[in-house]
């Protein structure tokens, strides 16, 4: 979900002038052909995260700290370690302390890469169900979870595509 929030901000900041005009006045704007676009977008996303921490009602964006995720499924592996971890009504605390480390835009490939570090521990509270196996040992359970993650780093890849609207490519 954090990736989705960052991706949404990145796309909005890098969007066409019509979309940019809808951003709150305090959101930094970047020009598509700026030779320092990566640096501009990095700063724009970082500044936007400050506003997003408490939400931006004008954009219909809810708070990201805490971030409420109604359902999160982690389904990993078929080898010696396989696990299916299903969270419900998950509250994630700490994402508001994210630092944007790097942004790389490739307009020709319609991609934006973002590297981020969460500076505070990320705490996940919610209901879980787990079913899996480590080697020959089965893992099964359910209940309330309280996970604390430290030194969280994120690599986010935003994939876009061109679209034609009114005969123009966007």
N, C-alpha and C positions, 0 to 999 in steps of 0.2 A: 504494500500500500504506500509506503514511503516513496518507493520508486515511482509509483503512479503520480503522487503529488509533485515530486520533482519534475517528472516528465511533463506534467500538465503545465507547470510554471514555465519550463523551458520552451515548450511549444507556444505558449501564449506570448512570452517575451519575444520570441523570434518570429512571430506571425506577421501577417500583412498589416499595414497601417490601420485598416478598419478595425481589426481586432485590438491593436495596441491602443486605440483611442478609448476602448472600454476599460482599460486597466485603471486602477486607482492612480491618482496623480503622483504618489510617492514611489511607484514602481519604476525602476530604471528601464529606459528604452534602449535597444541596440539596433543599429542599422545593418541590414543583411550584408552589405559589401564593405563594412568597416574592416580594415586590415587587422585590427585587434579585436575581432569578433569574439574569439574564445575568451579573452580576458573580460570583455564587456559582459558577455553572457554569464560568466562565472560570478562576477560582482552582482549582476541583476538577480540571479537565482539566490545567491546568499542573502541579499537584501529582502527578497520576496519571502524567504523562509522566516524571517523575523516577523513579518506580518501574518504569515500562515500559521505561526505557532498558536495564535489565539483565534485564527479563522478570519475570513474576509467575506462577510455577509453579502457585500455588493457583487461578488463573483460567485456566490453560492458555495463557497469553500468552507467546510467545517474546520474546527481546530485540529491541528496535527499533534498536539501535546496536551492531553493524551489523545491518541488516535483510536477510535472505536472501529474494530473490524468484526463484522458479524460472522464471517466464516473464513478460515484459512486452512488449506489442506497442503500438507507436505507429504508427498508420495515419492519415496526415493529407493531405487535399487531393486535388483532381482538377484544379486550375488550373495556372498556370505553375510553381508549386512544389508538388510532390507527393512524399511520402516514406513508405516503409514500413520502420520500424526495429524489428527483432525481437531482444530481449535474452533470454538464457538464463543461468541460474545467476548472477544478478546480486547482488552484495553492495553495499549502500548504507550508507555511513558518514556520520555527522553529524546524523542526524535527531533524536538525543537532545538536541540544543541548541535545539530548537524553542521559541519563545516564543509563547504564545497572546495575540494582540493584542485580539481582540474576539469575543464570543459573543452571538448574538441568537436567542432562542427564540420561536417562534410556535406555541403549543399548538393553536390553532384550525386551523392549516394543517398541523400535524404536521411542522414544519420546525425545524432547528437550523442556523444559519449560523456558521461559524468562520473567522476570519482569523488566520493564523499567519505568523511569520517564522522562518526557520532561521538562527541566529546564526553558525554555523560553515559553512565550505564543505561542500557535499554531494558526496561522491566515490562514483562508480558504477564498479565493476569487474566485468566479466563477459564472456561471449561475445556477439557480435552478428552479425546479417546485415542489410544495408541494400539496398534497391532503390527507386530513385526517379528524379526528374528535377527539375532547376532550369533553367527556360526550355527550351532544347533540349539541355542537357547531361545525359547519363545519369549516375546515381550508383549504383554497385553495389560490394558488397564484403562481407567477413566476416572475423572474427578476434577478437582480444581487445580489449576497450574499456577505457579508463581516462578517464572524464569527470569534470571538476571543475566544479561549478556554484556560483556565489557570489551573494549577495544574493537567496536563494530566498524567495519569498513564496507562500503557498498560500491559496486561497479554497475552503472546503469547504462543500458544501451536503448536509445529511443530510435525506432525505425519509422520512417515516414514514407509517403509515396506522393507522386504528383497527381493532381486532379484537374480536370477541365471543367470550367464553369463559365457559361456564356461565351464559349469559344476561346477562352484564355486559360493557359496552364498556370496552376498555382502550386 
